[in-house]
Amino acid sequence: MRAIQAERRAVDTKESNPGPSVRWALISLSLSMLLASLGTSIANVGLPTLALAFGASFQQVQWVVVAYLLAITTLIVSVGRLGDIIGRRRLLLAGIATFTVASVLCGLAPTLGLLITARVVQGLGAAIMMALTMACVGEAVPKSQTGSAMGLLGTMSAIGTALGPTLGGILIASWGWPALFIVMAPLGVLTFALAHRFLSADRLVAPAQRIVFDHAGTVLLGLTLAAYALAMTTGHGSFGPLNVALLISAICGVGLFAIAETKASSPLIRLAIFRDPVLSAGFAMSALATTVVMATLVVGPFYLSGALALDAARVGLVMSTGPIVAALVGAPAGRIIDRFGPPGMILVGLIAMAIGSAILPLVPIRFGVVGYIAPLVVITAGYALFQAANNTAVMTKIQPDQRGVASGMLNLSRNLGLITGASVMGMLFAHGSTALKGTVIGPEAAAAGMRTTFIAGAALVTVAATMAWASRAKTQRSSPPHRALDNDSDHA
């Protein structure tokens, strides 16, 4: 009881006087999120250069991207849970160090095989960083500033994902492909130093209170996620028997994992959380919204170069619109969420994304770059608002001892969206433009592919908005939102 009272007094003190250390802690968490997200997208623009440098096919060099996403997707929930058990700060520091060292190894890799191996290690570090960054917000930031903190983290995630192609193009043109990876090493060192200095030390847990790690659930979930990721990325534009077999394996894996979790004394994921409409809808909406955002990154360059005839430099300049909008929207979005609450802002963000996605395929080629940028701004701004509000809703709803795994699941849903967006939405564009097997496409074909892709994107975001509305209505009928949050605080 005294320990709980002391902890609450400490929280109250932090609420009333956050101090500069809180700001520096938030900066370290923001940089961690930026680096992990940047690693997702920065290598995409370098694939043609890597193919020439290593004398490899596109299918081979694509594993530079796939290996990173596969490592994150497979491990992110497990490392989040591990952080809940052994301490989030110490595991986050280990993840930042792993990411930094692996970034250097990527840049120094003499062969494609070693580069892919280093990317797997880098993905392990990124999984730890993504899973634990949001989980550490509860200890680093006062509750009254949670929305603002999530807005900033969402901004950094969006910037990292969208900035990759632009920054990557500049780095390749100036210093060659190794710069794509080595540039992240000094940022990793800075992030590690700030996190080590300003993040609060992990609380010691008595031996009698230690939780046993769910090894069986971890293995089953990892294999299931790996099967899904491979099903979505193998084949490079076609969905053959191998993809079907992998997808069936993933579905069976979900069932086996659910059975294992019901029998585990300390499950990796408490399946009861999916009965909560805020949590279950939050994970699903995150995957759907991120699928559409990834489509802008995958399809956008083909449309800009094929339909609008822009050169590589101008394509990169137009693509930089996304991170600029995300940077401008993130901080105000966080304050709005703190003021009006997450549920309404989730719906507003998704509606904005749906409107932008519906407009984009209707804009004729003659409108040029402006006709592409305007709906892209609406999509990106809506996503920044949605992500901040959704993360805030989930992380304030979850119990403290499950923050790591909840953060991992949020990032897992995001990465599932990235993988699905890169594969499924890419296939839709290819079929819509008849640009299979990498053939060159003309303006009309690129515009047709864009229409096919974003008609589907608008439908996906509409589904997500419907889920948000239904979840909000169900929550309001069952209990007042503030009462639910207060009860969760009492359990803490």
Rosetta blueprint (number, residue, H / E / L):
1 M L
2 R H
3 A H
4 I H
5 Q H
6 A H
7 E H
8 R H
9 R H
10 A H
11 V H
12 D H
13 T H
14 K H
15 E H
16 S H
17 N L
18 P L
19 G H
20 P H
21 S H
22 V H
23 R H
24 W H
25 A H
26 L H
27 I H
28 S H
29 L H
30 S H
31 L H
32 S H
33 M H
34 L H
35 L H
36 A H
37 S H
38 L H
39 G H
40 T H
41 S H
42 I L
43 A L
44 N H
45 V H
46 G H
47 L H
48 P H
49 T H
50 L H
51 A H
52 L H
53 A H
54 F H
55 G L
56 A L
57 S L
58 F H
59 Q H
60 Q H
61 V H
62 Q L
63 W H
64 V H
65 V H
66 V H
67 A H
68 Y H
69 L H
70 L H
71 A H
72 I H
73 T H
74 T H
75 L H
76 I H
77 V H
78 S H
79 V H
80 G H
81 R H
82 L H
83 G H
84 D H
85 I H
86 I H
87 G L
88 R H
89 R H
90 R H
91 L H
92 L H
93 L H
94 A H
95 G H
96 I H
97 A H
98 T H
99 F H
100 T H
101 V H
102 A H
103 S H
104 V H
105 L H
106 C H
107 G H
108 L H
109 A L
110 P L
111 T L
112 L H
113 G H
114 L H
115 L H
116 I H
117 T H
118 A H
119 R H
120 V H
121 V H
122 Q H
123 G H
124 L H
125 G H
126 A H
127 A H
128 I H
129 M H
130 M H
131 A H
132 L H
133 T H
134 M H
135 A H
136 C L
137 V H
138 G H
139 E H
140 A H
141 V L
142 P L
143 K H
144 S H
145 Q H
146 T H
147 G H
148 S H
149 A H
150 M H
151 G H
152 L H
153 L H
154 G H
155 T H
156 M H
157 S H
158 A H
159 I H
160 G H
161 T H
162 A H
163 L H
164 G H
165 P H
166 T H
167 L H
168 G H
169 G H
170 I H
171 L H
172 I H
173 A H
174 S H
175 W H
176 G L
177 W L
178 P L
179 A H
180 L H
181 F H
182 I H
183 V L
184 M H
185 A H
186 P H
187 L H
188 G H
189 V H
190 L H
191 T H
192 F H
193 A H
194 L H
195 A H
196 H H
197 R H
198 F H
199 L L
200 S L
201 A L
202 D L
203 R L
204 L L
205 V L
206 A L
207 P H
208 A H
209 Q H
210 R L
211 I L
212 V L
213 F L
214 D L
215 H H
216 A H
217 G H
218 T H
219 V H
220 L H
221 L H
222 G H
223 L H
224 T H
225 L H
226 A H
227 A H
228 Y H
229 A H
230 L H
231 A H
232 M H
233 T H
234 T L
235 G L
236 H L
237 G L
238 S L
239 F L
240 G L
241 P H
242 L H
243 N H
244 V H
245 A H
246 L H
247 L H
248 I H
249 S H
250 A H
251 I H
252 C H
253 G H
254 V H
255 G H
256 L H
257 F H
258 A H
259 I H
260 A H
261 E H
262 T H
263 K H
264 A L
265 S L
266 S L
267 P L
268 L L
269 I L
270 R L
271 L H
272 A H
273 I H
274 F H
275 R H
276 D L
277 P H
278 V H
279 L H
280 S H
281 A H
282 G H
283 F H
284 A H
285 M H
286 S H
287 A H
288 L H
289 A H
290 T H
291 T H
292 V H
293 V H
294 M H
295 A H
296 T H
297 L H
298 V H
299 V H
300 G H
301 P H
302 F H
303 Y H
304 L H
305 S H
306 G H
307 A L
308 L L
309 A L
310 L L
311 D L
312 A H
313 A H
314 R H
315 V H
316 G H
317 L H
318 V H
319 M H
320 S L
321 T H
322 G H
323 P H
324 I H
325 V H
326 A H
327 A H
328 L H
329 V H
330 G H
331 A H
332 P H
333 A H
334 G H
335 R H
336 I H
337 I H
338 D H
339 R H
340 F H
341 G L
342 P H
343 P H
344 G H
345 M H
346 I H
347 L H
348 V H
349 G H
350 L H
351 I H
352 A H
353 M H
354 A H
355 I H
356 G H
357 S H
358 A H
359 I H
360 L H
361 P H
362 L H
363 V L
364 P L
365 I H
366 R H
367 F H
368 G H
369 V H
370 V H
371 G H
372 Y H
373 I H
374 A H
375 P H
376 L H
377 V H
378 V H
379 I H
380 T H
381 A H
382 G H
383 Y H
384 A H
385 L H
386 F H
387 Q H
388 A H
389 A H
390 N H
391 N H
392 T H
393 A H
394 V H
395 M H
396 T H
397 K H
398 I L
399 Q L
400 P H
401 D H
402 Q H
403 R H
404 G H
405 V H
406 A H
407 S H
408 G H
409 M H
410 L H
411 N H
412 L H
413 S H
414 R H
415 N H
416 L H
417 G H
418 L H
419 I H
420 T H
421 G H
422 A H
423 S H
424 V H
425 M H
426 G H
427 M H
428 L H
429 F H
430 A H
431 H H
432 G H
433 S H
434 T L
435 A L
436 L H
437 K H
438 G H
439 T L
440 V L
441 I L
442 G L
443 P H
444 E H
445 A H
446 A H
447 A H
448 A H
449 G H
450 M H
451 R H
452 T H
453 T H
454 F H
455 I H
456 A H
457 G H
458 A H
459 A H
460 L H
461 V H
462 T H
463 V H
464 A H
465 A H
466 T H
467 M H
468 A H
469 W H
470 A H
471 S H
472 R H
473 A H
474 K H
475 T H
476 Q H
477 R H
478 S H
479 S L
480 P L
481 P H
482 H H
483 R H
484 A H
485 L H
486 D H
487 N H
488 D H
489 S H
490 D H
491 H H
492 A L
